[in-house]
Amino acid sequence: MPKVKVDGVEIEVENGTTVLQACEIAGKEIPRFCYHERLSIAGNCRMCLVEIERSAKPVASCAMPAAEGQVIFTNTEMVKKAREGVMEFLLINHPLDCPICDQGGECDLQDQSVNYGGRSSRYELNKRSVKEKYMGPLIKTQMNRCIHCTRCIRFAEEIAGVPDLGAINRGENMEITTFLEKTVDSELSANVIDLCPVGALTSKPYAFEARPWELTKTETIDVMDAVGSNIRVDTKGWDVKRILPRINEDINEEWISDKTRYACDGLSSNRIDQPYIKKEGKLTPCSWEEAFLKISEEFKKTANIGGLVGDLVDLETIFSLKNLLSSVSGSDSVDFRQKDFYIDPSHPSNYLFNTPIAEIDDADLFLLVGANPRLEATMINSRIRKNFVSKKSEVFSIGNPGDQTYKINLLGDNLNILKDIEAEKNLFADKIKKSKKPIFIIGESVLNSKQGKFVLETSKNILKKYNALSGLNTLHRNASSVGALMLGAYNTNQDVLKNEILYLIGADEIEIDSKNKFIIYQGSHGSKNTKIADVVLPGAAYTEKDSLYVNLEGRVQAAYKASFPPGDAKEDWKILRALSDVLKKPLKFNTIEQLRSKIFESFSVLPEINQLPKVKTENLSIASVDTLDSKVNFTILDYYQTNEIARSSKTMMECKSAREQLAKTGTDD
């Protein structure tokens, strides 16, 4: 490993390290605009200039490899003068509109012009003017501010896998634009806003909403899918103004999906803010006492009570509902499944994404079985693409999931192909023999009562044959699914919908025949099932409570309260705790700390917060299954409308319309 000197300090760096990285290891700050550690090196802003001994001129440190014996200086007079010159050129055409720029207060150009720029401009000619570009409903452009760092172009090509952005013309006349000025058709498109070091690309829905110093920042967890991306929620007063990614190398790195980022405006629309009781066929506002009394009266009439858990429900609420129904009626009829969904809860490996998300980077072979990771788990898909780009790993699929931003080798659409692989009659069998770390990803489209057992057991058998059971992965779509499975919130013996009383908690994705049923709906947003409910109880959304969620790999993560529920709405577990007092079956906890303690005591399968579960695949049983001649039929997934918060979001509706318009015009080909 080469040894270099940085401002008199000798350090040892790994082979392939750049001079810029070596300077950072030595604790020296190097300004930069075009360089980003997750993107390829462009070397076109020249802000990172340093002086190297025996070099006649300053060197761009981001593009220069560190070599044995280099002597680097980061703060000499030559370096300072060079950086001042570069900054002056960058500011020649940059408009002086910081007071009206949404990037103000968190702008790299502002910070670096203060720290490394000169005191005044010598430029007296007219600045250039660039026509604004249309990039869709999420990205607002002010291209006069662009400094041509090309971060957005490199992100679109390398990370998102959608080469919609590019540059036209040269030199001062260079412009960043999309092909035919169409929408950037990627579920990761808004990450270019975070990457842009100036105010050229800003958030269209957030435009002129607030300044960074006015916002309260809360680090929490996303629930728009089962990945559990780490996010920061920025609020002003009680309103959620924006959501930004939080770095977590084990899960989402520093990216988030557009739905994670922009569905938050749905938190202020279509809210249930007070209890309701149905009188003469109409839902009428009432007090909490009236609502609880009505529920109490109905509970006395029957013991046939069932609970249905929705997509966004946290561990505390699931546990409280299970305990409430069990103590009141002895019922264990609680389920999280709102569709035909095969599960085998006999071992955690049967329903977990057993490969840690970060280890997707190390895989050398992928098989998708009825999975569409681009829409079902966008951050998982970005990891697969990262592996595909860096390691050139092959991706095979049974069933055609459509464009996944990387090349897919289709094996066919009949699930019997799995039996052919097992019998080594398929070309994929040769691939898996040579593979050191294969990964199978099974989607919910094939996890149904007809196909689920065959797919799961055959996949296990193939992977066991090659000593790779840790590569068995179930791709869940919903934030509550794995947590509900770990807490035993399922009933394989009885259909929950056959109960006389149904307690729905955020269960919005299921059609219910309300005839001869008493229905209680508890949730944050109005939905089709709110309309058929006899009692409606207002709950809190995911940004309005302290709660725990389990992501698809079984990792327990804590979400934190960033704002408050509207009106009389309360946190869900508190509603169930208060109802238990009215029913004279008080639950045995009063605080969230006591509740969490009960959860972890009762279910040892749950790992500590932010840890992966310790699951041993050695004792995973495998059942023999008959050949199944059945095709993969992908369930239709409306990406921007997957839950009630997203359906209440104006921005998500605009994204849906923009995508439909792309399909209509044919410019998405």
C-alpha positions as CSV (number, residue, x, y, z in Angstrom):
1,M,0.0,0.0,0.0
2,P,1.4,3.4,-1.0
3,K,2.6,5.9,1.6
4,V,1.9,9.6,1.0
5,K,2.5,12.9,2.8
6,V,-0.4,15.3,3.2
7,D,0.6,18.7,4.6
8,G,3.6,17.1,6.4
9,V,1.5,14.1,7.8
10,E,2.5,10.7,6.4
11,I,-0.4,8.2,5.9
12,E,-0.8,4.8,4.3
13,V,-3.6,4.3,1.8
14,E,-5.1,1.4,-0.1
15,N,-4.2,0.8,-3.8
16,G,-6.6,2.7,-6.0
17,T,-7.2,5.6,-3.5
18,T,-7.3,9.0,-5.1
19,V,-5.4,12.0,-3.8
20,L,-8.7,13.6,-2.7
21,Q,-9.5,10.5,-0.6
22,A,-6.0,10.4,0.8
23,C,-6.4,14.0,1.9
24,E,-9.7,13.2,3.6
25,I,-8.1,10.3,5.4
26,A,-5.5,12.7,6.7
27,G,-8.3,15.0,8.0
28,K,-8.1,17.7,5.3
29,E,-11.2,19.1,3.8
30,I,-11.1,19.4,0.0
31,P,-13.8,21.4,-1.8
32,R,-15.6,19.7,-4.7
33,F,-18.7,20.0,-6.8
34,C,-18.5,17.2,-9.4
35,Y,-16.9,14.5,-7.3
36,H,-19.3,12.2,-5.4
37,E,-18.1,9.0,-3.7
38,R,-20.9,6.9,-5.2
39,L,-20.5,8.2,-8.8
40,S,-17.8,7.8,-11.4
41,I,-15.1,10.4,-11.5
42,A,-15.7,13.3,-13.9
43,G,-13.0,15.8,-13.0
44,N,-14.7,18.7,-14.6
45,C,-15.3,21.3,-11.9
46,R,-11.6,21.7,-10.9
47,M,-12.5,22.9,-7.5
48,C,-10.5,20.1,-5.8
49,L,-7.1,21.4,-6.9
50,V,-4.1,20.6,-4.7
51,E,-0.4,21.0,-5.1
52,I,1.8,17.9,-5.5
53,E,5.6,18.2,-5.2
54,R,7.4,18.3,-8.5
55,S,4.2,19.1,-10.4
56,A,4.4,22.3,-12.4
57,K,0.7,23.2,-11.9
58,P,-2.2,22.3,-9.5
59,V,-3.7,18.9,-9.8
60,A,-7.3,17.8,-9.8
61,S,-7.2,15.6,-6.7
62,C,-10.4,13.7,-7.4
63,A,-8.9,12.2,-10.6
64,M,-5.3,11.7,-9.6
65,P,-4.4,8.3,-8.1
66,A,-2.4,8.4,-4.9
67,A,1.2,7.0,-5.5
68,E,4.1,6.0,-3.4
69,G,6.1,8.9,-2.1
70,Q,3.7,11.7,-3.1
71,V,4.0,14.9,-1.2
72,I,0.7,16.7,-1.2
73,F,-0.1,20.3,-0.1
74,T,-3.7,21.4,0.4
75,N,-3.3,25.0,1.7
76,T,-0.4,26.7,-0.2
77,E,-0.6,30.0,-1.8
78,M,-0.8,28.3,-5.2
79,V,-3.7,26.2,-4.2
80,K,-5.6,29.1,-2.7
81,K,-5.1,31.2,-5.8
82,A,-6.1,28.4,-8.1
83,R,-9.4,27.7,-6.1
84,E,-10.2,31.4,-6.1
85,G,-9.8,31.4,-9.9
86,V,-12.0,28.4,-10.4
87,M,-14.7,29.8,-8.1
88,E,-14.6,33.1,-10.0
89,F,-15.2,31.3,-13.3
90,L,-18.0,29.2,-11.8
91,L,-19.7,32.4,-10.6
92,I,-19.4,34.3,-13.9
93,N,-22.7,33.0,-15.2
94,H,-24.3,32.1,-11.9
95,P,-27.2,34.4,-11.1
96,L,-27.2,36.3,-7.8
97,D,-30.6,35.0,-6.6
98,C,-29.8,33.3,-3.3
99,P,-32.7,35.1,-1.5
100,I,-35.2,33.4,-3.8
101,C,-33.4,30.1,-4.3
102,D,-34.7,27.0,-2.5
103,Q,-31.2,25.8,-2.1
104,G,-30.3,28.8,0.1
105,G,-28.9,27.8,3.5
106,E,-27.8,24.3,2.3
107,C,-26.0,25.2,-0.9
108,D,-22.5,23.9,-1.6
109,L,-21.8,26.9,-3.9
110,Q,-22.7,29.4,-1.1
111,D,-20.5,27.6,1.4
112,Q,-17.5,27.1,-0.8
113,S,-17.6,30.6,-2.3
114,V,-17.4,32.0,1.2
115,N,-14.6,29.6,2.3
116,Y,-12.5,29.4,-0.9
117,G,-13.7,32.2,-3.2
118,G,-12.4,35.7,-3.8
119,R,-14.0,38.8,-2.3
120,S,-15.4,40.3,-5.5
121,S,-16.2,39.6,-9.1
122,R,-14.3,41.2,-12.0
123,Y,-16.9,40.2,-14.6
124,E,-18.8,43.0,-16.1
125,L,-20.5,41.4,-19.2
126,N,-23.9,40.0,-19.5
127,K,-24.6,36.6,-17.9
128,R,-25.8,33.8,-20.1
129,S,-29.5,32.8,-20.0
130,V,-30.7,29.2,-20.3
131,K,-34.2,28.1,-21.0
132,E,-35.8,26.0,-18.2
133,K,-36.3,22.3,-18.8
134,Y,-39.3,20.1,-18.0
135,M,-38.2,17.1,-16.0
136,G,-41.6,15.9,-14.6
137,P,-43.7,16.8,-11.6
138,L,-40.9,16.3,-9.0
139,I,-37.9,18.2,-10.3
140,K,-38.0,22.0,-10.6
141,T,-35.3,23.4,-12.9
142,Q,-33.5,26.8,-12.8
143,M,-30.8,26.0,-15.4
144,N,-29.2,29.5,-15.2
145,R,-27.8,28.2,-11.9
146,C,-26.2,25.0,-13.4
147,I,-22.4,24.7,-13.1
148,H,-22.2,21.6,-15.3
149,C,-20.9,19.2,-12.6
150,T,-22.8,16.4,-14.4
151,R,-23.7,14.6,-11.1
152,C,-27.4,14.3,-12.2
153,I,-26.3,12.7,-15.5
154,R,-24.0,10.2,-13.9
155,F,-26.6,9.3,-11.3
156,A,-29.3,8.7,-13.9
157,E,-27.0,6.5,-15.9
158,E,-25.1,4.6,-13.2
159,I,-27.4,4.4,-10.2
160,A,-31.0,4.8,-11.5
161,G,-30.2,3.0,-14.8
162,V,-32.4,5.3,-16.8
163,P,-30.2,7.4,-19.1
164,D,-32.8,10.1,-19.6
165,L,-30.5,13.0,-18.7
166,G,-27.7,14.2,-20.9
167,A,-25.8,17.3,-22.1
168,I,-26.1,19.2,-25.3
169,N,-23.7,21.8,-26.8
170,R,-20.2,22.5,-25.5
171,G,-18.3,24.9,-23.2
172,E,-20.3,27.9,-22.0
173,N,-23.3,26.8,-24.2
174,M,-23.6,23.4,-22.6
175,E,-27.0,22.5,-21.2
176,I,-28.4,19.6,-19.1
177,T,-31.6,18.3,-20.5
178,T,-33.8,15.3,-20.9
179,F,-34.6,13.5,-24.2
180,L,-37.4,15.5,-25.8
181,E,-37.9,17.2,-22.4
182,K,-39.8,14.2,-21.1
183,T,-40.3,13.2,-17.5
184,V,-37.4,11.4,-15.9
185,D,-38.9,8.0,-15.8
186,S,-37.3,6.5,-12.7
187,E,-38.5,5.7,-9.2
188,L,-35.3,7.2,-7.9
189,S,-35.4,10.4,-10.0
190,A,-35.6,12.9,-7.1
191,N,-32.3,11.9,-5.7
192,V,-30.7,14.2,-8.3
193,I,-32.1,17.1,-6.2
194,D,-30.0,16.0,-3.2
195,L,-27.0,15.5,-5.5
196,C,-27.2,18.9,-7.2
197,P,-24.6,21.2,-5.4
198,V,-26.4,24.4,-6.5
199,G,-30.0,25.4,-7.0
200,A,-30.4,24.2,-10.6
201,L,-32.5,21.2,-9.6
202,T,-34.8,21.7,-6.7
203,S,-37.9,20.0,-5.3
204,K,-41.1,21.2,-7.2
205,P,-43.6,20.2,-4.5
206,Y,-41.4,21.8,-1.8
207,A,-40.8,25.1,-3.7
208,F,-40.9,28.1,-1.4
209,E,-42.3,26.1,1.5
210,A,-39.7,26.9,4.1
211,R,-36.0,27.6,4.8
212,P,-33.8,24.9,6.3
213,W,-33.2,26.7,9.5
214,E,-37.0,27.0,10.1
215,L,-37.4,23.2,10.0
216,T,-37.4,20.7,12.9
217,K,-35.6,17.6,11.8
218,T,-36.5,14.1,13.0
219,E,-34.6,10.9,12.0
220,T,-37.0,8.1,11.4
221,I,-38.1,5.2,9.2
222,D,-40.0,5.0,5.9
223,V,-43.1,2.7,5.6
224,M,-44.0,3.0,1.9
225,D,-42.5,-0.4,1.3
226,A,-41.0,-3.3,3.3
227,V,-37.4,-2.2,2.9
228,G,-37.5,0.3,5.9
229,S,-35.4,3.0,4.3
230,N,-33.8,5.4,6.8
231,I,-35.2,9.0,6.4
232,R,-35.3,12.4,7.9
233,V,-38.6,14.1,8.3
234,D,-38.5,17.9,8.3
235,T,-41.5,19.7,9.9
236,K,-42.6,23.3,10.3
237,G,-45.0,23.5,13.1
238,W,-47.2,20.4,12.8
239,D,-46.8,20.1,9.0
240,V,-44.4,17.7,7.3
241,K,-42.7,19.8,4.7
242,R,-40.3,17.3,3.2
243,I,-38.6,13.9,3.6
244,L,-34.9,13.4,2.9
245,P,-32.7,10.3,2.9
246,R,-30.6,9.4,5.9
247,I,-27.3,7.4,5.2
248,N,-27.5,3.8,6.2
249,E,-25.0,1.6,4.4
250,D,-26.9,-1.6,5.5
251,I,-30.2,-0.6,3.9
252,N,-30.7,2.3,1.5
253,E,-27.1,3.8,1.4
254,E,-28.1,7.5,0.8
255,W,-30.9,7.1,-1.7
256,I,-34.7,6.9,-1.3
257,S,-37.5,6.2,-3.7
258,D,-39.7,9.0,-5.0
259,K,-42.7,7.6,-3.2
260,T,-40.8,7.6,0.1
261,R,-39.8,11.2,-0.5
262,Y,-43.1,12.7,-1.9
263,A,-46.1,10.8,-0.5
264,C,-45.8,12.9,2.6
265,D,-48.2,15.6,1.3
266,G,-50.9,12.8,1.7
267,L,-50.4,13.1,5.5
268,S,-52.4,16.3,5.5
269,S,-55.2,15.2,3.2
270,N,-58.2,13.0,3.7
271,R,-57.6,12.6,7.4
272,I,-59.8,11.1,10.0
273,D,-59.6,13.6,12.9
274,Q,-62.5,12.5,15.2
275,P,-64.5,9.4,16.1
276,Y,-67.7,8.5,14.1
277,I,-70.7,6.2,14.7
278,K,-73.0,5.1,12.0
279,K,-76.6,6.3,12.7
280,E,-79.4,5.7,10.2
281,G,-76.8,4.7,7.5
282,K,-74.7,7.8,8.0
283,L,-71.4,8.3,9.8
284,T,-72.0,10.9,12.5
285,P,-69.3,12.6,14.6
286,C,-69.3,11.5,18.3
287,S,-67.1,11.5,21.4
288,W,-64.5,8.8,22.2
289,E,-66.8,7.7,25.1
290,E,-69.7,7.2,22.7
291,A,-67.6,5.2,20.3
292,F,-66.1,3.0,23.0
293,L,-69.6,2.4,24.5
294,K,-71.0,1.3,21.1
295,I,-68.1,-1.1,20.6
296,S,-68.5,-2.5,24.2
297,E,-72.2,-3.2,23.5
298,E,-71.4,-5.1,20.3
299,F,-68.6,-7.1,21.9
300,K,-71.1,-8.4,24.6
301,K,-73.3,-9.9,21.8
302,T,-70.7,-12.3,20.3
303,A,-67.3,-13.9,20.8
304,N,-66.8,-14.1,17.0
305,I,-64.4,-11.2,16.7
306,G,-61.6,-10.9,14.2
307,G,-58.9,-8.4,13.5
308,L,-57.4,-7.3,10.2
309,V,-54.0,-5.5,10.2
310,G,-53.2,-3.0,7.3
311,D,-50.1,-2.3,5.4
312,L,-48.6,0.4,7.5
313,V,-49.3,-0.9,11.0
314,D,-46.5,-0.9,13.6
315,L,-45.5,-3.7,16.1
316,E,-47.0,-2.0,19.1
317,T,-50.5,-1.8,17.5
318,I,-50.4,-5.4,16.2
319,F,-49.4,-6.7,19.6
320,S,-52.1,-4.6,21.4
321,L,-54.8,-5.7,19.0
322,K,-53.9,-9.4,19.4
323,N,-53.9,-9.1,23.2
324,L,-57.1,-7.1,23.3
325,L,-59.1,-9.6,21.2
326,S,-57.6,-12.6,23.1
327,S,-58.5,-11.1,26.5
328,V,-62.0,-10.1,25.5
329,S,-63.2,-13.1,23.5
330,G,-60.3,-15.6,23.5
331,S,-60.1,-15.0,19.8
332,D,-56.8,-15.5,17.9
333,S,-58.5,-14.5,14.7
334,V,-56.1,-11.8,13.7
335,D,-54.4,-11.6,10.3
336,F,-52.3,-9.2,8.2
337,R,-53.2,-10.8,4.8
338,Q,-55.6,-8.7,2.8
339,K,-55.3,-11.0,-0.3
340,D,-54.5,-14.6,-1.1
341,F,-51.1,-14.9,0.4
342,Y,-49.3,-18.2,1.2
343,I,-47.2,-18.3,4.3
344,D,-45.2,-21.0,6.1
345,P,-44.5,-19.5,9.6
346,S,-42.8,-22.7,10.8
347,H,-39.4,-21.1,10.4
348,P,-38.4,-17.5,10.0
349,S,-36.3,-18.3,6.9
350,N,-39.6,-19.2,5.1
351,Y,-40.7,-15.6,5.1
352,L,-37.6,-13.4,5.6
353,F,-35.3,-11.8,3.0
354,N,-32.5,-13.9,4.4
355,T,-29.7,-12.3,2.5
356,P,-28.8,-9.0,4.3
357,I,-29.5,-6.1,1.9
358,A,-25.9,-4.9,2.0
359,E,-24.7,-8.4,1.0
360,I,-26.6,-8.2,-2.3
361,D,-23.5,-6.4,-3.5
362,D,-21.5,-9.7,-3.0
363,A,-23.9,-12.0,-4.9
364,D,-22.8,-13.5,-8.2
365,L,-26.1,-14.9,-9.6
366,F,-29.7,-13.8,-9.3
367,L,-33.0,-15.6,-9.9
368,L,-36.3,-13.6,-9.7
369,V,-39.4,-15.8,-9.3
370,G,-42.5,-13.8,-9.9
371,A,-40.7,-10.7,-8.5
372,N,-40.7,-7.1,-9.8
373,P,-38.2,-5.5,-7.4
374,R,-38.2,-2.2,-9.3
375,L,-41.8,-1.5,-8.2
376,E,-42.1,-3.8,-5.2
377,A,-38.9,-2.7,-3.4
378,T,-37.1,0.0,-5.3
379,M,-34.1,0.1,-3.0
380,I,-33.5,-3.6,-3.4
381,N,-33.6,-3.1,-7.1
382,S,-31.0,-0.4,-6.9
383,R,-28.7,-2.8,-5.1
384,I,-29.2,-5.5,-7.8
385,R,-28.4,-2.9,-10.4
386,K,-25.3,-1.8,-8.5
387,N,-24.1,-5.4,-8.4
388,F,-25.0,-5.9,-12.1
389,V,-22.9,-2.8,-13.1
390,S,-19.9,-3.4,-10.8
391,K,-19.6,-7.3,-10.9
392,K,-21.5,-8.0,-14.2
393,S,-23.5,-10.7,-12.3
394,E,-26.2,-12.4,-14.4
395,V,-29.9,-11.9,-13.5
396,F,-32.4,-14.6,-14.5
397,S,-36.2,-14.5,-14.1
398,I,-39.1,-16.8,-14.2
399,G,-41.9,-14.6,-15.5
400,N,-41.3,-11.3,-17.3
401,P,-41.3,-8.4,-14.7
402,G,-40.6,-5.7,-17.4
403,D,-37.7,-3.3,-17.5
404,Q,-35.7,-3.5,-14.2
405,T,-32.9,-1.1,-15.4
406,Y,-30.6,-4.0,-16.0
407,K,-30.5,-7.0,-18.4
408,I,-32.7,-9.9,-17.4
409,N,-32.4,-13.4,-19.0
410,L,-35.9,-14.8,-19.2
411,L,-36.1,-18.5,-18.5
412,G,-39.8,-18.6,-19.3
413,D,-43.1,-18.0,-17.4
414,N,-43.9,-21.5,-16.3
415,L,-43.1,-22.3,-12.7
416,N,-42.3,-25.9,-13.6
417,I,-38.9,-24.5,-14.7
418,L,-38.0,-24.7,-11.0
419,K,-38.3,-28.5,-11.2
420,D,-36.2,-28.5,-14.3
421,I,-33.5,-26.6,-12.5
422,E,-33.8,-29.0,-9.6
423,A,-33.3,-31.9,-12.0
424,E,-30.4,-30.1,-13.7
425,K,-32.3,-30.0,-17.0
426,N,-32.1,-26.2,-17.4
427,L,-29.3,-23.9,-18.4
428,F,-29.7,-22.1,-15.0
429,A,-28.6,-25.3,-13.2
430,D,-25.1,-25.0,-14.8
431,K,-24.9,-21.4,-13.7
432,I,-25.8,-22.1,-10.1
433,K,-23.3,-25.0,-9.9
434,K,-20.5,-22.5,-10.7
435,S,-22.0,-19.8,-8.4
436,K,-20.5,-19.0,-5.0
437,K,-23.3,-16.8,-3.7
438,P,-26.6,-17.3,-5.6
439,I,-29.7,-15.3,-4.6
440,F,-33.3,-16.3,-5.2
441,I,-35.9,-13.6,-4.8
442,I,-39.5,-14.8,-4.6
443,G,-42.2,-12.2,-5.3
444,E,-45.7,-12.0,-3.8
445,S,-47.2,-12.6,-7.3
446,V,-46.4,-16.3,-6.9
447,L,-47.0,-16.6,-3.1
448,N,-50.6,-17.6,-3.3
449,S,-52.5,-20.6,-2.2
450,K,-52.1,-22.4,-5.5
451,Q,-48.4,-21.7,-6.3
452,G,-46.8,-20.6,-3.0
453,K,-45.9,-23.9,-1.5
454,F,-44.5,-25.3,-4.7
455,V,-42.3,-22.2,-5.3
456,L,-41.0,-22.0,-1.7
457,E,-40.3,-25.7,-1.2
458,T,-38.7,-26.2,-4.7
459,S,-36.5,-23.1,-4.2
460,K,-35.4,-24.3,-0.8
461,N,-34.5,-27.7,-2.3
462,I,-32.4,-26.2,-5.1
463,L,-30.5,-23.9,-2.8
464,K,-29.9,-26.6,-0.2
465,K,-28.5,-28.8,-2.9
466,Y,-25.8,-26.1,-3.5
467,N,-25.4,-25.2,0.2
468,A,-26.9,-21.8,-0.3
469,L,-30.1,-21.6,1.8
470,S,-29.1,-18.1,3.0
471,G,-29.9,-17.0,-0.6
472,L,-33.6,-17.7,-0.1
473,N,-35.5,-14.4,-0.1
474,T,-39.1,-13.4,0.1
475,L,-39.8,-10.0,-1.4
476,H,-42.5,-8.5,0.8
477,R,-44.3,-5.3,-0.3
478,N,-45.7,-4.0,2.9
479,A,-44.1,-2.5,6.0
480,S,-46.3,-4.5,8.4
481,S,-46.0,-8.0,6.9
482,V,-42.8,-9.3,8.5
483,G,-43.6,-7.8,11.9
484,A,-47.0,-9.4,11.8
485,L,-45.5,-12.7,11.0
486,M,-43.0,-12.5,13.8
487,L,-45.8,-11.6,16.3
488,G,-48.0,-14.4,15.1
489,A,-50.7,-12.1,13.6
490,Y,-52.0,-14.7,11.2
491,N,-54.6,-17.4,11.3
492,T,-54.1,-20.4,9.0
493,N,-57.3,-22.2,10.2
494,Q,-60.0,-19.7,9.8
495,D,-60.9,-16.8,7.4
496,V,-60.9,-13.7,9.5
497,L,-63.7,-12.2,7.3
498,K,-66.2,-14.8,8.5
499,N,-66.4,-13.3,12.0
500,E,-69.4,-11.3,13.1
501,I,-67.3,-8.4,14.3
502,L,-64.3,-7.1,12.3
503,Y,-61.8,-4.8,13.8
504,L,-59.8,-3.2,10.9
505,I,-56.6,-1.3,11.6
506,G,-55.6,0.6,8.5
507,A,-56.9,-2.3,6.4
508,D,-57.7,-0.5,3.1
509,E,-56.7,-2.9,0.4
510,I,-59.5,-5.5,0.8
511,E,-63.1,-5.8,-0.3
512,I,-65.4,-6.6,2.6
513,D,-69.0,-7.7,2.4
514,S,-70.5,-5.7,5.4
515,K,-73.8,-7.6,5.4
516,N,-74.6,-8.9,8.9
517,K,-71.3,-7.6,10.2
518,F,-70.3,-5.0,12.8
519,I,-67.2,-3.3,11.5
520,I,-64.8,-1.1,13.4
521,Y,-62.3,0.9,11.4
522,Q,-59.3,2.5,13.1
523,G,-56.8,4.4,11.0
524,S,-55.4,7.7,9.9
525,H,-57.0,8.2,6.5
526,G,-60.5,7.9,5.0
527,S,-60.9,4.9,2.6
528,K,-63.4,2.6,1.0
529,N,-63.6,0.6,4.3
530,T,-64.2,3.7,6.3
531,K,-67.5,4.1,4.4
532,I,-68.8,0.7,5.4
533,A,-67.6,0.9,9.0
534,D,-70.1,1.2,11.9
535,V,-67.6,2.9,14.2
536,V,-64.6,4.9,13.0
537,L,-61.7,5.7,15.3
538,P,-59.0,8.3,14.3
539,G,-55.4,7.0,14.5
540,A,-52.0,8.4,13.9
541,A,-49.9,8.2,10.7
542,Y,-46.3,6.9,10.8
543,T,-44.8,10.3,11.3
544,E,-47.0,11.1,14.3
545,K,-46.0,8.4,16.7
546,D,-43.1,6.6,18.2
547,S,-43.2,3.0,16.9
548,L,-41.3,-0.1,15.8
549,Y,-41.3,-1.7,12.3
550,V,-39.6,-4.8,11.1
551,N,-38.3,-4.6,7.5
552,L,-38.2,-7.5,5.1
553,E,-34.8,-8.8,6.3
554,G,-36.2,-9.0,9.9
555,R,-34.4,-5.9,11.2
556,V,-36.4,-4.1,13.9
557,Q,-36.2,-0.3,13.4
558,A,-37.6,2.6,15.5
559,A,-39.7,5.3,13.9
560,Y,-39.9,8.6,15.9
561,K,-42.7,11.2,16.3
562,A,-42.1,14.2,14.0
563,S,-45.5,15.8,14.2
564,F,-48.8,15.4,16.0
565,P,-52.1,13.7,14.8
566,P,-54.8,16.1,13.8
567,G,-57.9,16.8,15.9
568,D,-58.9,14.1,18.4
569,A,-56.8,11.4,16.7
570,K,-54.5,9.4,18.9
571,E,-51.7,6.8,18.6
572,D,-53.1,3.5,17.8
573,W,-51.8,1.5,20.7
574,K,-53.2,4.1,23.1
575,I,-56.7,3.8,21.5
576,L,-56.6,0.0,22.1
577,R,-55.3,0.5,25.7
578,A,-58.1,2.9,26.5
579,L,-60.7,0.6,24.9
580,S,-59.5,-2.3,27.0
581,D,-60.4,-0.3,30.1
582,V,-64.0,0.3,28.8
583,L,-64.3,-3.5,28.1
584,K,-63.0,-4.2,31.7
585,K,-60.1,-6.2,30.3
586,P,-57.3,-3.7,30.8
587,L,-54.1,-4.5,28.9
588,K,-51.1,-4.9,31.1
589,F,-49.1,-1.9,30.1
590,N,-49.4,1.9,30.4
591,T,-46.4,3.3,28.6
592,I,-44.7,2.6,25.3
593,E,-41.6,1.4,27.2
594,Q,-43.7,-1.2,29.1
595,L,-45.4,-2.2,25.9
596,R,-42.1,-2.8,24.0
597,S,-40.8,-4.7,27.0
598,K,-43.8,-7.1,26.8
599,I,-43.3,-7.5,23.0
600,F,-39.7,-8.5,23.3
601,E,-40.4,-10.8,26.2
602,S,-43.2,-12.6,24.4
603,F,-41.4,-13.0,21.0
604,S,-37.8,-14.1,21.2
605,V,-37.6,-14.2,17.4
606,L,-37.4,-10.4,17.4
607,P,-33.8,-9.1,17.4
608,E,-32.6,-6.1,19.2
609,I,-33.3,-2.7,17.5
610,N,-31.2,-2.2,14.4
611,Q,-29.9,-5.8,14.5
612,L,-30.6,-8.6,12.1
613,P,-32.3,-11.7,13.5
614,K,-30.1,-14.7,14.3
615,V,-31.7,-17.3,12.1
616,K,-30.2,-20.7,11.5
617,T,-31.0,-22.3,8.1
618,E,-29.5,-25.7,9.1
619,N,-32.8,-26.8,10.7
620,L,-35.0,-25.4,8.0
621,S,-37.4,-28.3,6.9
622,I,-38.1,-28.9,3.2
623,A,-41.3,-30.6,2.1
624,S,-41.6,-32.6,-1.1
625,V,-44.0,-31.1,-3.7
626,D,-45.4,-32.4,-6.9
627,T,-44.7,-30.9,-10.3
628,L,-46.9,-27.8,-10.9
629,D,-47.8,-26.7,-14.5
630,S,-48.7,-23.1,-13.7
631,K,-47.7,-19.7,-15.2
632,V,-46.5,-16.6,-13.4
633,N,-49.2,-13.9,-13.4
634,F,-47.9,-10.7,-12.0
635,T,-50.4,-8.9,-9.9
636,I,-51.0,-5.3,-11.1
637,L,-49.1,-2.8,-8.9
638,D,-50.0,0.8,-9.2
639,Y,-46.6,2.1,-7.9
640,Y,-47.7,5.6,-6.9
641,Q,-51.0,4.5,-5.3
642,T,-50.1,1.5,-3.1
643,N,-51.5,2.7,0.2
644,E,-54.0,5.2,1.5
645,I,-51.3,7.9,2.3
646,A,-50.0,7.6,-1.3
647,R,-53.6,7.7,-2.7
648,S,-54.2,10.9,-0.7
649,S,-51.1,12.6,-2.1
650,K,-51.5,15.2,-4.8
651,T,-47.9,14.7,-5.9
652,M,-48.3,10.9,-6.2
653,M,-51.3,11.5,-8.4
654,E,-49.3,13.9,-10.6
655,C,-46.5,11.2,-10.9
656,K,-49.1,8.6,-11.9
657,S,-50.5,10.9,-14.6
658,A,-47.0,11.8,-15.9
659,R,-46.2,8.1,-16.2
660,E,-49.5,7.4,-18.0
661,Q,-48.8,10.2,-20.4
662,L,-45.3,8.7,-21.1
663,A,-47.0,5.4,-22.0
664,K,-49.6,7.2,-24.1
665,T,-47.0,9.1,-26.2
666,G,-44.6,6.2,-26.5
667,T,-41.6,8.3,-25.2
668,D,-40.9,5.8,-22.5
669,D,-39.4,3.3,-25.0
